Amino acid sequence: TRYVHFLGNLVTGHLGDSSAALAQGRTLPVWQVIRDPLRNSLVLALLTIIIYVPLCLLLGTVAGLYAGRRADHVISLAALSVGAMPEFLIGTLLIVIFFTKLNLLPPVSQVAPGQTPFSHPTALILPVCTLLLVSTAFGTRLVRASVVEVLREDYVAMARLNGQPERRVIIRYTLRNALGPGIQALAQTVQYLIGGIIVTESVFDYPGIGNKLVQAVSVRDVQEIAVIAAILATVYVFTNILADLAVMLAVPKLRTQA
């Protein structure tokens, strides 16, 4: 009964009150607690995705076009090496390099109450780089595999035999049909940010939804934990749906089969 009541409140926008605050004899709406952290996490995720998409397509395409050559070996080895490291290790290494050794960037990413993350843009650099390194390592390998597969298709060979310029072959025939895995990689990156952003925000003490979830678990705020988990699960499901629709629209072959 409580669960059905909880879901009904979520649909109508009533997120309830903080369990920890109620235990202290005061009322504190959950939305008031998570509003600013949710905004901060969205800023962090959007900045990562904006850089991730062109970088991933560029590196994956270059590696695929020069498969088996030096450029491919360098990109693939770098992607494999970075992808094998967890977020907290990459974040710690970045802190050691850019704060301890070079003293260029702050080791923590604090946002004062009432301010946005853009009030201190340098505080966003290390968290974004941490998320970007891990996600790009995965996406680059996926795009590379898709480009290599598409280059072996008959229509690419026919386009070259018909005298089509190589640039047209790459852009129109190769990249367009390789977009499917690229879009799926973007969707999986968004899903990764749901989990990876929790670790990254904890490393840099970034006041986002992931850090707020860790704090809610530590004080056993059941209502806040349930609301945050429901929000993250909703993002996960809708990301999958939007990715499938985007793939159908972007890849002509899939529309024909449908």
C-alpha positions in Angstrom: 0.0 0.0 0.0 2.8 2.4 0.8 4.6 1.6 -2.4 1.5 2.3 -4.5 0.9 5.5 -2.6 4.6 6.5 -3.2 4.3 5.9 -7.0 1.0 7.9 -7.1 2.7 10.8 -5.4 5.7 10.6 -7.9 3.3 10.8 -10.8 1.5 13.9 -9.4 4.8 15.5 -8.4 4.5 15.1 -4.7 7.9 13.7 -3.6 7.2 13.6 0.1 9.2 14.9 3.0 12.7 13.9 4.1 12.7 11.0 6.5 15.8 12.3 8.3 14.1 15.7 8.9 10.9 14.1 10.2 13.0 12.1 12.7 14.3 15.4 14.0 10.8 16.8 14.4 10.8 19.1 11.4 9.3 19.0 7.8 11.6 19.3 4.8 10.3 18.6 1.3 12.5 16.2 -0.7 12.2 18.3 -3.8 13.7 21.3 -1.9 16.6 19.0 -0.9 17.4 17.5 -4.3 16.5 20.5 -6.6 19.9 22.2 -6.6 22.0 18.9 -6.7 19.8 17.6 -9.6 20.6 20.8 -11.5 24.3 20.5 -10.8 24.4 16.9 -11.9 22.6 17.8 -15.2 25.1 20.5 -15.9 28.0 18.0 -15.3 26.3 15.4 -17.5 25.5 17.8 -20.3 29.0 19.2 -20.5 30.4 15.7 -20.7 28.0 14.7 -23.4 28.6 17.8 -25.5 32.3 17.0 -25.6 31.8 13.3 -25.8 29.8 13.0 -29.0 32.2 14.7 -31.5 35.3 13.4 -29.8 34.0 9.8 -29.8 32.9 10.0 -33.4 36.2 11.5 -34.5 38.4 9.0 -32.6 36.3 6.0 -33.5 36.1 7.0 -37.2 39.9 7.6 -37.5 40.6 4.3 -35.8 38.2 2.5 -38.1 39.4 4.1 -41.3 43.0 3.2 -40.4 42.3 -0.2 -38.9 45.5 -2.1 -38.3 47.7 0.9 -38.8 49.6 3.1 -36.3 46.8 5.5 -35.7 44.4 2.7 -34.9 46.9 1.0 -32.6 47.5 4.3 -30.6 43.8 5.1 -30.2 42.7 1.6 -29.4 45.5 1.1 -26.8 44.8 4.4 -25.2 41.0 3.6 -25.1 41.6 0.2 -23.7 44.1 1.5 -21.0 41.8 4.3 -19.8 38.7 2.2 -20.0 40.3 -0.4 -17.7 40.7 2.1 -14.8 37.8 2.9 -12.5 36.5 6.5 -12.1 37.9 7.0 -8.6 41.4 6.1 -9.8 41.2 8.5 -12.8 39.9 11.3 -10.6 42.6 10.8 -8.1 45.3 10.8 -10.7 44.0 14.0 -12.2 44.0 15.6 -8.8 47.6 14.5 -8.2 48.7 15.9 -11.6 46.7 19.1 -11.9 46.6 20.1 -8.2 49.4 18.5 -6.3 52.1 18.7 -9.0 51.0 21.7 -11.2 48.7 23.6 -8.8 46.4 24.6 -11.7 43.0 23.3 -10.8 41.1 22.9 -7.5 40.9 19.4 -6.0 37.3 19.9 -4.9 34.3 21.2 -6.9 32.3 23.2 -4.4 29.3 25.3 -5.5 28.1 27.8 -2.9 24.3 27.8 -2.1 22.4 30.0 -4.4 25.1 29.8 -7.1 25.3 27.7 -10.3 28.3 25.5 -11.3 29.1 28.1 -13.9 30.0 30.5 -11.1 33.2 28.6 -10.7 33.9 27.0 -14.2 37.4 25.8 -13.2 35.8 23.5 -10.6 34.0 21.6 -13.4 37.1 20.7 -15.4 38.4 17.8 -13.4 35.0 16.1 -12.9 34.1 16.5 -16.5 37.5 15.1 -17.6 37.1 12.1 -15.3 33.7 11.2 -16.8 34.8 12.0 -20.3 37.9 9.8 -20.2 36.0 6.7 -19.1 33.0 7.2 -21.4 35.0 8.1 -24.5 37.2 5.0 -24.0 34.1 2.8 -24.4 32.4 4.8 -27.1 35.5 5.1 -29.3 35.9 1.3 -29.4 32.2 0.8 -30.3 32.3 3.4 -33.1 35.5 1.9 -34.4 34.0 -1.6 -34.6 31.0 -0.2 -36.4 33.0 1.7 -39.0 35.2 -1.3 -39.7 32.1 -3.4 -40.2 30.4 -0.9 -42.5 33.5 -0.5 -44.6 33.3 -4.2 -45.5 29.7 -3.8 -46.9 29.1 -4.2 -50.6 27.5 -0.8 -51.0 30.7 0.9 -49.8 32.7 -1.1 -52.3 30.2 -0.3 -55.1 30.3 3.4 -54.3 34.1 3.4 -54.6 33.9 1.4 -57.9 31.5 4.0 -59.3 34.2 6.7 -58.7 32.6 8.4 -55.7 35.1 10.7 -53.9 36.5 9.1 -50.7 35.2 11.9 -48.6 31.6 11.3 -49.9 32.0 7.6 -49.3 33.0 8.1 -45.7 30.4 10.8 -44.8 27.4 9.5 -46.8 27.8 5.7 -46.8 30.1 4.9 -43.9 29.3 7.3 -41.1 25.6 7.4 -41.7 25.2 3.6 -41.4 27.6 3.5 -38.5 25.5 6.0 -36.5 23.4 3.2 -35.0 26.1 1.9 -32.6 27.2 5.5 -32.1 23.8 6.5 -30.8 23.7 3.4 -28.7 27.1 4.3 -27.3 25.7 7.8 -26.4 22.7 6.2 -24.7 24.9 3.8 -22.7 27.1 6.8 -21.8 24.1 8.6 -20.3 23.3 5.4 -18.4 26.9 5.2 -17.2 26.7 8.7 -16.0 23.9 7.6 -13.7 26.3 5.3 -11.9 29.7 6.9 -12.7 28.6 10.3 -11.7 28.0 9.1 -8.1 31.6 8.0 -7.7 33.0 11.1 -9.5 31.0 13.5 -7.4 32.1 11.8 -4.2 35.8 12.0 -5.3 35.6 15.8 -6.0 32.9 16.5 -3.4 30.7 17.9 -6.1 27.3 18.9 -4.8 25.3 16.8 -7.3 22.6 14.2 -7.1 25.1 11.4 -6.7 26.8 13.0 -3.7 23.3 13.7 -2.3 22.4 10.0 -2.7 25.6 9.0 -0.8 24.7 11.4 2.0 21.1 10.1 2.1 22.3 6.5 2.5 24.7 7.5 5.3 21.8 9.0 7.3 19.2 6.4 6.2 16.9 9.0 4.7 14.6 6.4 3.1 12.3 8.8 1.3 15.1 10.8 -0.3 16.8 7.5 -1.4 13.6 6.2 -3.0 13.0 9.5 -4.9 16.5 9.7 -6.2 16.5 6.1 -7.3 13.1 6.6 -9.0 14.5 9.6 -10.9 17.6 7.8 -12.0 15.6 4.7 -13.1 13.3 6.9 -15.1 16.2 8.6 -16.9 17.6 5.1 -17.6 14.4 3.8 -19.2 13.6 6.9 -21.3 17.2 7.0 -22.5 16.8 3.5 -24.0 13.5 4.4 -25.7 14.9 7.6 -27.2 18.1 5.8 -28.4 16.1 3.1 -30.2 13.9 5.7 -31.9 16.9 7.8 -32.9 18.6 4.7 -34.4 15.5 4.0 -36.5 15.5 7.5 -37.8 19.2 7.9 -38.4 20.0 4.6 -40.2 18.2 4.2 -43.6 18.7 0.4 -43.6 16.7 0.0 -40.4 13.8 2.1 -41.7 13.7 -0.1 -44.8 13.6 -3.3 -42.8 10.9 -1.9 -40.6 
